[in-house]
Amino acid sequence: MTSTSTPVRRQLRPSGRLLPEDTRRHHRALLLQLLFRYGPASRADLARSSGLTRVTVSDVVGDLVTEGLLTEQRGGPAAPQGRVGKPPVLVQLAEESRQIVAVDLSADGVVTGALLNLSGGVQHRQTHPLEGRRGQAAVDLVHDLVRDLVGAASRPVLGIGVGTPGVVDAGGVVVDAPNLGWHGTALADGLRTAFDLPVFVANDANTAVLGEHSFGDTGDGGLMLVRVGTGVGAGLVLEGALLHGHRSAAGEVGHVVVDPDGAACACGRRGCLETVLAAPRLRERLAADGPEALAQVGTQVGVALAPVVGTLNLHELVFSGPLELLDGPLLAAVDRTIRERTMPVSGEELVVRTSALGDDVVLVGAAVLVLAGQLGVS
Ligand SMILES: [Zn+2]
């Protein structure tokens, strides 16, 4: 029997007419992205590397200079010998022209917020103790923190970025974050209404991997960041884009079972990766059995992650969390185990390391959410 139903068409991009403002937004984002990635450039350089006409580049750059997002400076490299003329005027991103409010809800027992400039520099930091708040009380605390930070800003605020534990949908609704008692909590909408600013909310591990990708000195070869704290989560950037997954839950490797007879996990199963790799468990193991126990955990982690590295041909596997637990026998065992269990082509250029951004990785990533959403750069 044949089906007569129309096949579902899968589109990669939204269809529809491109409006002039879309084109304009695209041109802005393209030029800002080039300046963000590669630093100061002349208008001629920008036209060459963007493929836009000189006239379009001059128009867009003129607007951005007027808005204060770009500054001009005379004095690029001197003209090559035999050529006359003034050095070109270079334009660059005015990194102090705006501030970004970033919030990190990933730590145990505290909420941390900061003001950052447009190059991811943390300028002002504030921490409020959570003191067991859950549900609406925890939402209220986030609002208090954001209010303090907006009040402390010395430049116009570009937007608010939040990295939170749990599964977060594309609209900034926290679908499920058991530790904060949030279920279907519209965190982004609430902040948008309260502060009348653009708001971007994402899972903390996804936020962290964006921070590492933009400001952590990585390449474009495929990056997985495993965040080790009270729980364990991961985020992936592949081909330059954050991987979301079918139900916005990509990277939930912390609840993959590595030992069916292992300890009970908060999710209701036994022996999830989180039950061996979460920071409190690592501390217990280190105190009881010494560094060799960390190497044993590293082997378990390597066994769990080798299929991921092999499948995706990742370039970098980055761990973020307490360095005294991660950076040593644990990471060495992860590295060795993955190489033993994958083809040479998977392991040869694989880099296994800890995050270059330390404890700020979620804050910096939350700023990247805003940079990407508001300026189209990341
Ligand atoms: Zn679990």
Boltz pocket constraint, residues with backbone or C-beta under 6 A from the ligand:
constraints:
  - pocket:
      binder: B
      contacts: [[A, 254], [A, 255], [A, 256], [A, 265], [A, 266], [A, 267], [A, 268], [A, 269], [A, 272], [A, 274]]
      max_distance: 6.0
